[in-house]
């Protein structure tokens, strides 16, 4: 006994095969050409397959149509449900016209929805641009807050007013940096298959990477001061978080190097700054404080 496939499962399979994506990519012109071509094909069908039992007839003369243009004309008024009544189908052509009306109305509805979706796409694109730019600005602001927090720690160390608890809680600052870098990585995710994926423009890319470098530069400054005055700052969780941030930074710059919309000079300058700063951080992490006798 045959088993029927549930409609929900069928729709899920169609979605899995990318039917929705394919339909979304169809332009209005292509849809209109498909609709027009099918109507013309129906007209050719009416003309060449007419016989003594099934044919199109002129009214009120009741004569069989003799021109292909009249068959195509009838196909158009049938598909659009205009129906002037000057030409009528006879025989099994009546059944075919029913299918053409249904098919024509479905395609016409699809054309109409496509026209509406074009306007919606424009509005959604503008909204997406605004939210995307806001996200970049928020990330830059988060990096600024990170640098300000490190700067406050540096000032307290220089003033010798920092508490041991604040030293032990330094990992919290680098945990926030880790979260920020994770979000930035998602913006440059080259493996993403999302249909609506915006590419960051060169200006925002340069500003964002400069902000990242400034944050690591401030990290290097903090590590240097900690090594000089508070060698007890090293906790495994803090060191691991810094190393993970360095690894994420390497991934970010590897993706930057593949950006085609950023000039080679800009990429080279950013990489040069990055290498100097990262080397300072790594040497600071490898620093072994001298034991006091």
Helices and strands as residue ranges (DSSP letters): H 7-16, H 19-25, H 28-48, E 55-58, H 68-79, E 87-90, H 93-158, H 164-168, H 170-187, H 202-229, G 231-233, H 236-256, H 264-285
